[in-house]
């Protein structure tokens, strides 16, 4: 299965092929293919890459993951669909997703921006508490906050639209 993830606002291809019950061959971008073990539990997926161990938490919809506190958007896309989506979102000029959504059901702890604010790539926009952990959702592109659809203490569902950012002109 081929996935396209966003890392640092850039799309990265990840190819995953099952080798056995818990073993997978994984290739990230143009890097070398590696065999990793994966074990799922109620808290996410535990990856063993040789001596390295990584805990990956997944959003209920499977479209976002957290590794060591860093959020990644992920979607299974064939290469043609990835190119088509990039063009629809503005390609390299847009860079990231303009709609910030809740990765899973939770509670809004704090809204860090207001309509009309200028934001930079990586700037925090909303803090969501889910599964007793606070997650700061960050802007994936530079621009101006077009709309805010939540406030502190709101309960939200996974995938709920929280903030919309209009890309910076440039």
Buried (B, 14 or more C-beta within 10 A) or exposed (E): EBBBBBBEBEBBBBEBEEEEEEEBEBBBEEEEEEBBBBEEEEEBBBBBEEEEEBEBBBBBBEBBBBBEEEBBBBBEBEEEEBBEBBEEBEEEEBBBBBBBBBBBBBBBBBBBBEEEBEBEBEBEBBBBEBEEEEBBBBBBBBBBBBEBBBEEEBEBEBBBBBBBBEBBEE
